[in-house]
Each structure stands twice: as C-alpha cells, then as structure tokens.
Amino acid sequence: MKKLQILLLFLLFAIVSCEDEIVQKPENLINEKQMIDMMVDVHLGKATYNKFRYDSIMFNNSSVNFYYSVLEKYNVPDSVFEKSFVYYASKPKNFEKMYRKVMNKLSQMEQEYSGRKEELLQFDENEEIRE
C-alpha cells in the first residue's frame, strides 16, 4: 500500500511538473508572423554569406553582419530576438510548425527565383499555433 502511495505521489508530481512552462514568455515577444519572416531573412543572409564568402567583397565581413542586418531591418534588439527564439523553441510542436512555414517560404522563393515548380511542404498556412 505504501509503495502504491509513493508511486501515485511520484506520478502526480510528474504530471504537475510537465504543465509548468520551461521558458517564461518574454515581455517583448516578437509575434509569430514577424518571427517567421525574420527567420527566413536570417537563413537568406547565411546562405548569401556562404555562397560569396570567398569573394573579395566578403573578406571583411562575417555571417554575424548578415544576422545584425536582419535585426536592423526589423528594428529588433538581438536580446529580444534571442529571447523570443528560445521561447518559441521551448515549445517543440509549435516551433516545428513555425519552422515548416519558414522552409516553405524559402522553397517558394527558390522556385520563383529558379522558375521551377515543386510541391511545397504540406501544411495549412492558416493553422493556428498554440502557446
């Protein structure tokens, strides 16, 4: 009987602890749509840097410059972006949905640029992401 009580107490503790947020919602959380757009731009900046990193024009640049140019474009401090990124990433199922949207936008841009038509990743663009 005592073992059953300990097991139930442990199970109750495990259930309650799973409901707590791992990362607290930041005060200045970037909204989901803007975060997706920023992540797209960060990927584009990194890809651009990687493509041209050995060109003479890039010798005095680093991928960090591209990252900060994205933050400047959206007028977002790096601490706000990082806290928002960590918050969204702490919710894996929702973050995966966001990231699929990022990848879909990048695929769509690539198709438009290359003139090719490929199937996009399957997801509902209007699918609401829960916090």
C-alpha positions in Angstrom: 0.0 0.0 0.0 2.8 2.4 0.9 4.5 1.6 -2.4 1.3 2.5 -4.3 1.0 5.8 -2.4 4.6 6.7 -3.3 4.1 5.7 -6.9 0.9 7.8 -7.1 2.7 10.7 -5.5 5.5 10.5 -7.9 3.1 10.2 -10.8 1.2 13.3 -9.6 4.5 15.2 -9.2 5.5 14.2 -12.8 2.2 15.4 -14.3 2.2 18.7 -12.4 5.8 19.4 -13.3 5.1 18.8 -17.0 2.5 21.5 -17.0 4.9 24.3 -16.0 6.4 26.4 -18.7 10.0 25.6 -19.3 10.7 29.1 -20.5 8.7 32.1 -19.4 7.1 34.2 -22.1 9.3 37.3 -22.7 7.8 40.7 -22.1 8.7 41.9 -25.7 7.9 38.6 -27.5 8.1 39.0 -31.3 4.8 38.0 -32.8 4.8 34.7 -34.7 4.5 36.1 -38.2 7.3 38.5 -37.8 9.5 35.8 -36.2 8.9 33.6 -39.2 9.8 36.4 -41.5 13.0 37.2 -39.5 14.0 33.5 -39.5 13.6 33.5 -43.3 15.8 36.5 -43.6 18.4 35.0 -41.3 18.5 31.9 -43.5 18.8 34.0 -46.6 21.6 36.1 -45.1 23.6 33.0 -44.0 23.1 31.4 -47.4 24.3 34.6 -49.2 27.3 34.7 -46.9 28.2 31.1 -47.5 27.8 31.5 -51.3 30.1 34.5 -51.5 32.4 34.1 -48.5 35.5 33.7 -50.7 34.8 36.7 -52.9 37.0 39.7 -52.2 33.9 41.8 -51.3 33.3 39.4 -48.3 36.8 39.3 -46.9 36.0 41.9 -44.3 32.5 40.6 -43.5 31.2 37.7 -41.4 27.8 35.9 -41.2 27.2 37.9 -38.0 27.0 41.1 -40.1 24.1 39.5 -42.0 22.4 38.5 -38.8 22.6 42.0 -37.4 21.4 43.5 -40.7 18.2 41.4 -40.3 17.8 42.7 -36.8 18.2 46.3 -38.0 15.7 45.7 -40.9 13.0 44.7 -38.3 14.3 47.2 -35.7 14.6 44.4 -33.1 17.4 44.2 -30.5 19.3 41.0 -30.5 18.3 40.2 -26.9 14.6 40.4 -27.9 15.2 38.2 -30.9 17.1 35.6 -28.9 14.6 35.5 -26.0 11.7 35.1 -28.5 13.6 32.4 -30.4 14.3 30.5 -27.2 10.7 30.9 -26.1 9.3 29.5 -29.3 11.9 26.7 -29.4 10.8 25.7 -25.9 7.5 24.6 -27.4 8.7 21.9 -29.9 5.4 21.1 -31.6 4.6 24.7 -32.3 8.2 25.6 -33.2 8.2 22.8 -35.8 5.0 24.3 -37.4 6.7 27.7 -37.5 9.9 26.2 -39.0 7.9 24.4 -41.7 6.4 27.8 -42.6 10.0 29.2 -42.8 11.1 26.3 -45.0 8.0 26.6 -47.2 8.7 30.3 -47.7 12.3 29.6 -48.6 11.2 26.8 -51.0 8.7 29.2 -52.6 11.4 31.9 -53.1 13.7 29.3 -54.6 11.1 28.2 -57.0 10.3 31.8 -58.0 14.0 32.5 -58.5 14.7 29.4 -60.5 11.5 29.3 -62.4 10.8 25.7 -61.3 7.6 24.4 -59.8 7.9 21.9 -56.9 5.4 20.7 -54.4 5.6 22.8 -51.2 5.8 21.2 -47.8 2.3 20.2 -46.7 0.8 22.3 -44.0 -2.2 24.6 -43.6 -1.0 28.2 -43.9 -3.8 29.3 -41.6 -3.1 26.7 -39.0 -3.0 28.4 -35.6 0.0 27.8 -33.4 -0.8 27.3 -29.8 1.3 28.6 -27.0 
